Amino acid sequence: MMQTHKVDLLILGMGAAAELAAIYAHDAIPSLNILIASKALKGKGGCSRMVQGGFNVVLNPEDSHEKHLMDTLKGGQYINNQDLAKQLVEEATPTVKELETICGCFFDRFPDGRVHQKPFAGQSFDRTVHRGDLTGIEIISRTTEQVFKRRIPVLEETRAVELLLDATGKTVTGALLYDMRRGEFLVVEAAATLVATGGGPTQYRFHAPGPEKSADGIAMLYRAGVRMRDMEMIQFHPTGLIVPGSVVAGALLEEGLRGAGAHLYNGEGERYMQRYAPDVAERATRDVVSRSAYMEMMAGRACPEGGVQIDAAHMGADFVLKSFPGMAERCAQFGYDLARGRVPVSPTAHFFMGGAEINTDCQASLHKLFVAGEDAGGVHGANRLGGNGIAESCVYGRLAGKSLARFLAKDRSIAKTAPGLVKSMVARLREPLSRTDGRSPLQIRHDIQETNWLKVGIIRNQKDLEEALPIFRSLSDDVERASVAQSNAYNMVYNVWLDTRSMIDVSIMAATSALLRDETRGAHTRLDFPEQRDDYGLFNTFLWRGDDGMPVTEKKPVEFTHKPVEACQKWKK
């Protein structure tokens, strides 16, 4: 007998978006029966906790929501969902205030008591609120406390593996979960389901998210038939730490370091960003800086460790150690001295700008399904500004909680899951445990990461993308035929197999969408189409899973609902 739960609200994930949704839904309707499922331990996993830099928000009277919106649209190279982008910047102001007043977060202050805001790349005003360079730990520590305070139950080390649907395939009835501690599946049926697992593009050789991330939410949404958008837009952060042979490789040295004045050098000692972006140099947006570093590496001008080098020493050791203690400590753990010397870095896969298509109430294309945070697409367009990520998670977590409360105030009915669906899902998911002749998931994961890095990475072209798709289809077959040793409790290889299912789905989506965009825009660089063509490329890519399991695609013109393209083009950061 499989364990089954019935709840009003099922929340998948436990980062900022998930926790704030739970808090605000509970506070609106305290009687709601809410259940959170987290792949990690309470408050100890996910990307929100790893945020270093900070939270972009308009607080200063000399700043404005208009400026923040224009920066966001300029950074997104005009293909953002403008309704969502406008909502982000306007709702960020009350959200950050309520993080302090409701959740107890305490951000750094100026001497006069005002919240301190620092410079970040790609922004026309210093608007990034932070807690040193460990902002995510402050936010998640406090929001987790508030979840505890409200006695909202959490299933720890329990990962979502599939969304459940009714017989029509149009209504989400909950999710199939996997208890990693016991090696058992369980069913949660819910009147509403929120997917807020966070993205995490770990399908690349170098990646910033922690090893427990594998884009599970985005992959589950796709497999359930949800309409997805802009999946070609995967952000590479320019400065991931190079640590040869370590799983820490790719961990970030955050945006504020360049915002404060750190320089980048190639292996020949040249401060090369002055060639690529002479006006702003290292303060260019992430897509520009990542692409520039990659081109230096490919041109044979890499440092001995294989990447480029970041140098903050000229700002003074005391300033670096006081302003960036977390990064300085992390570098020291691997023998690098951030305060006094140069540190090797490489572009590292960091963030999905694409994801589920949602409206301003966080509703996705299936009934009873809500999505928030990195699992949703549209807010950031073709490139996310540093500091807008944790802002999105917090803003849309808060908004999702309020939307869910409004929805559940009218309807707490639980739709019936399609007959036989759970049984067939579990049977398929157990197959690797009884197979002895398949490939190891560890080998498959490596091949997925290398194929993405080489063919669907920072710089792309038609030949590589067309070669990648059959490789991914073959690797998908390998995933289906993989072999995992039978074990129940903490079977980590089996969990890697579950990871590869997600990784291969997002890889196919990214390569398919990248072929549709035959131009360069934001995080998507085509070597064979190197120009950004605003006379042609102002469209969004959409896809959903077809009957054969492969994506069905569509292009639609960008809707300029608030700012015309001419205003976006003329805006100067």
ABEGO torsion letter per residue (X at the ends): XBBBBBBABBBBEABAAAAAAAAAAAAABAABBBBBBBABBBGABEAAAABAAEBBBBABAABBAAAAAAAAAAAAGGABBAAAAAAAAAAAAAAAAAAAAAAGBBBBBBAAGBBBBBBBBGBABBABBBBEAAAAAAAAAAAAAAAAAAGBBBBBGBBBABBBBBAAGABBAEBBBBBAAAGBBBBBBBABBBBBAEBGBAABABBABBAABAGAAAAAAAAAGBBBBGAABBBBBABBBBBBGBAABGBBBBAAAAAAGBBBBBAAGBBAAAAABAAAEAABBAAAAAAAAAAAAAAGABBAAGBBBBBAAAAEAAAAAAABAAAAAAAAAAGBBAAABBBBBBBBBABBABEBBBBAAGBBABBGBBBBEAABBGAAEABBBBGAAAAAAAAAAAAAAAAAAAAAAABABBBBBBBGAAAAAAAAAAAAAABAABBBAAAAAAAAAAAAAAAABABBBAAAAAAAAAAAAAAAAAAAABBBBBBABGBAAAAAAAAAAAAAAAAAAAAAAAAABBBBBEABBBAABABBBAAAABBBBBBBBBAAGBBBBBBBBBBBAABBAAAAAABBX
